[in-house]
Amino acid sequence: MEQTAPAPSGPRVALLRAGGLVLVALIVAIAYLSIFGWLFVNLFTPRRG
């Protein structure tokens, strides 16, 4: 990671961008896990009633 000419508040912007990416990835992962968990429970557990 070379920094030849850092813009003013460059590291802060990069940190915000990285934090936003991590947040989006976490939200997507939680959504996928909840969806697949719900499907798994509905498909592979015997229905009652």
C-alpha positions in Angstrom: 0.0 0.0 0.0 2.0 3.0 -1.3 0.9 6.5 -0.4 2.5 8.9 -2.9 0.3 11.9 -2.5 -2.3 11.5 0.2 -5.3 13.7 -0.2 -6.5 15.7 2.8 -8.5 13.4 5.1 -7.5 10.5 2.9 -6.9 7.9 5.6 -10.2 8.8 7.2 -12.1 8.4 4.0 -10.4 5.0 3.3 -11.3 3.9 6.9 -14.9 5.0 6.4 -15.1 3.1 3.1 -13.5 0.0 4.6 -15.9 0.2 7.6 -18.9 0.6 5.2 -17.8 -2.5 3.2 -17.4 -4.5 6.4 -20.8 -3.4 7.6 -22.5 -4.3 4.2 -20.7 -7.7 4.2 -21.9 -8.4 7.8 -25.5 -7.5 6.9 -25.4 -9.6 3.8 -23.9 -12.6 5.6 -26.5 -12.3 8.4 -29.3 -12.1 5.9 -28.1 -15.2 4.0 -27.5 -17.1 7.3 -31.0 -16.3 8.5 -32.6 -17.2 5.2 -30.7 -20.5 4.8 -31.3 -21.3 8.5 -35.0 -20.8 8.1 -35.1 -22.9 4.9 -33.0 -25.6 6.6 -35.4 -25.7 9.6 -38.5 -25.7 7.4 -37.2 -28.4 5.0 -35.4 -30.8 7.4 -37.6 -30.8 10.5 -40.8 -32.8 10.7 -43.9 -30.6 10.7 -46.1 -30.6 13.7 -49.8 -30.3 13.5 
